[in-house]
Amino acid sequence: MKLKIYTDGACSGNPGKGGWAAIILDNNLNQSSISGSESSTTNNRMELMAPIMALKKIKKKSEITIFTDSKYVKDGITDWIKKWKLNNWKGSNKKPVKNKDLWIKLDDCCLKHKITWRWVKAHAGNKYNNLADELAVLETK
């Protein structure tokens, strides 16, 4: 099965009430959406929660393209995480990696599927990115 997932996170205050959302599209562009919130969190944690929760919904091994407007998420999962694991979850600054718990969850979720990560510019007219943003922001209300 081939899927596309658009994810976004938002936070009202940073830290503050946060929301995350994902739009899941199948081959026929049938669309489903999921979203959620946390009462006290950060924007980066919400950006990470969106793909984690979306991937948890996919039960069958799938080929998935995930679109995110967060370079933190895209670069973290495709590049930085390799070094973090080798360095016992320490960053290049020798300090513990922030949001380690969520990076581990995201990494585990990725093992079940063949995933391609794509960065999209936020608020640039992408229909599904805009929809994910709207849903995430609604969760912060």
C-alpha positions as CSV (number, residue, x, y, z in Angstrom):
1,M,0.0,0.0,0.0
2,K,1.3,3.5,-0.9
3,L,0.3,6.4,1.3
4,K,1.0,10.1,1.7
5,I,0.9,11.8,5.1
6,Y,1.0,15.5,5.8
7,T,1.8,16.5,9.3
8,D,1.9,19.6,11.4
9,G,2.2,20.8,15.0
10,A,1.3,24.0,16.7
11,C,1.7,25.6,20.1
12,S,-0.1,28.5,21.8
13,G,2.8,29.8,23.7
14,N,6.1,27.8,23.6
15,P,5.7,26.0,26.0
16,G,1.9,26.1,26.1
17,K,-1.1,24.2,24.9
18,G,-0.1,22.3,21.8
19,G,-1.8,20.6,19.0
20,W,-0.8,18.1,16.3
21,A,-2.5,16.9,13.2
22,A,-2.0,14.5,10.2
23,I,-3.8,14.1,6.9
24,I,-3.5,10.5,5.5
25,L,-4.1,10.0,1.8
26,D,-4.3,6.6,0.1
27,N,-3.6,5.8,-3.6
28,N,-7.1,7.1,-4.6
29,L,-6.6,10.3,-2.5
30,N,-9.2,9.1,0.0
31,Q,-8.5,11.3,3.0
32,S,-8.6,10.8,6.7
33,S,-7.4,13.1,9.4
34,I,-6.3,12.7,13.0
35,S,-5.4,15.3,15.6
36,G,-4.8,15.7,19.3
37,S,-3.5,18.1,21.9
38,E,-1.4,18.3,25.1
39,S,-2.0,20.9,27.8
40,S,1.7,21.9,28.3
41,T,4.2,21.2,25.6
42,T,6.4,22.8,22.9
43,N,6.0,23.3,19.2
44,N,8.8,20.8,18.4
45,R,7.1,18.1,20.5
46,M,3.9,18.6,18.6
47,E,5.7,18.5,15.3
48,L,7.1,15.1,16.3
49,M,3.8,13.8,17.7
50,A,2.0,14.2,14.3
51,P,4.0,11.6,12.4
52,I,4.2,9.3,15.4
53,M,0.4,9.2,15.7
54,A,-0.1,9.0,12.0
55,L,2.3,6.0,11.7
56,K,0.6,4.3,14.6
57,K,-2.7,4.3,12.6
58,I,-1.1,2.4,9.7
59,K,-1.3,-1.3,10.6
60,K,0.0,-2.9,7.3
61,K,3.5,-2.5,6.2
62,S,3.3,0.4,3.7
63,E,5.3,2.6,1.4
64,I,4.8,6.1,2.8
65,T,5.8,9.6,1.9
66,I,5.6,12.0,4.9
67,F,5.4,15.7,4.2
68,T,6.3,18.0,7.0
69,D,7.0,21.8,7.2
70,S,9.4,21.1,10.1
71,K,13.1,20.9,9.1
72,Y,13.7,19.9,12.7
73,V,11.6,16.7,12.2
74,K,12.8,16.0,8.6
75,D,16.5,16.6,9.3
76,G,16.3,14.9,12.7
77,I,14.8,11.6,11.5
78,T,16.8,11.4,8.2
79,D,20.2,12.6,9.3
80,W,20.9,13.7,12.9
81,I,19.4,10.6,14.6
82,K,22.1,8.4,13.3
83,K,24.8,10.5,15.1
84,W,22.6,10.8,18.2
85,K,22.4,7.0,18.5
86,L,26.1,6.6,18.0
87,N,26.8,9.3,20.6
88,N,24.5,7.8,23.3
89,W,21.8,10.4,22.5
90,K,24.0,13.4,22.8
91,G,24.0,16.2,20.2
92,S,27.1,17.8,18.6
93,N,27.1,20.2,21.6
94,K,27.6,17.1,23.9
95,K,24.3,17.8,25.7
96,P,21.4,15.3,25.8
97,V,19.2,15.4,22.8
98,K,15.9,17.3,23.5
99,N,12.7,15.2,23.0
100,K,14.7,12.0,23.1
101,D,11.5,10.1,24.1
102,L,9.7,11.2,21.0
103,W,12.6,10.6,18.7
104,I,12.8,7.0,19.9
105,K,9.1,6.5,19.3
106,L,9.3,8.0,15.8
107,D,12.3,5.9,14.9
108,D,10.5,2.8,16.1
109,C,7.4,3.7,14.1
110,C,9.6,4.2,11.0
111,L,11.0,0.7,11.2
112,K,7.7,-0.9,10.2
113,H,7.4,0.9,6.9
114,K,9.4,2.2,3.9
115,I,9.3,5.9,4.4
116,T,10.4,8.9,2.3
117,W,10.5,12.2,4.1
118,R,9.8,15.4,2.2
119,W,9.9,19.0,3.5
120,V,7.2,21.4,2.3
121,K,7.2,25.2,2.9
122,A,4.7,26.2,5.5
123,H,1.8,28.5,4.5
124,A,2.7,28.3,0.9
125,G,-0.6,27.2,-0.6
126,N,-0.2,23.4,-0.2
127,K,-3.8,22.2,0.3
128,Y,-2.9,19.3,2.7
129,N,-0.2,21.1,4.6
130,N,-2.6,24.0,5.2
131,L,-5.3,21.6,6.3
132,A,-2.9,19.9,8.8
133,D,-1.9,23.3,10.1
134,E,-5.6,24.3,10.6
135,L,-6.4,21.2,12.5
136,A,-3.3,21.5,14.7
137,V,-4.1,25.1,15.5
138,L,-7.7,24.2,16.4
139,E,-6.3,21.7,19.0
140,T,-4.5,24.6,20.8
141,K,-7.8,26.5,21.4
